[in-house]
């Protein structure tokens, strides 16, 4: 049974006065910042082609899609990057969505950060519940995926 990895969507709101070029430039900057973390896949969002068109999907100008191995530490790192991006750019906010849970970053409040971490950990927990039910020997580092215990010769 292979479960699809979570997808975190980030939508940049550049404000009503921003041109498409300004929004695209901001999205490219945030894309670059998030890729620098090196912990998640970062891609531009896509939109379906118009009905009846022979064209393929296009890019959604203001959306980035993050996927990969999420953890609370990863989400904190992503939120730190987004907050730094908002502080130095003219973007008004960045909205996030994962599995129907939504929120937004302005100047990230503790409540916003907590909501994002809860949404991601709930999604992760649903996928890893079966892993927690595996039988292990009860010793740290044995069968639990933890750090090998070299002192006891269990590499």
Secondary structure, 3 states (H helix, E strand, C coil): CCCCCCEEEEEEECCCCCCHHHHHHHHHHHHHHHHHHCCCEEEEEEECCCCCCCCCCEEEEEEEEEECCCCHHHHHHHHHHHHHHHHHCCCCEEEEEECCEEEEECCCCHHHHHHHHHHHHHHHHHHHHHHHCCCCCCCCCCCCCCCCEHHHCEC
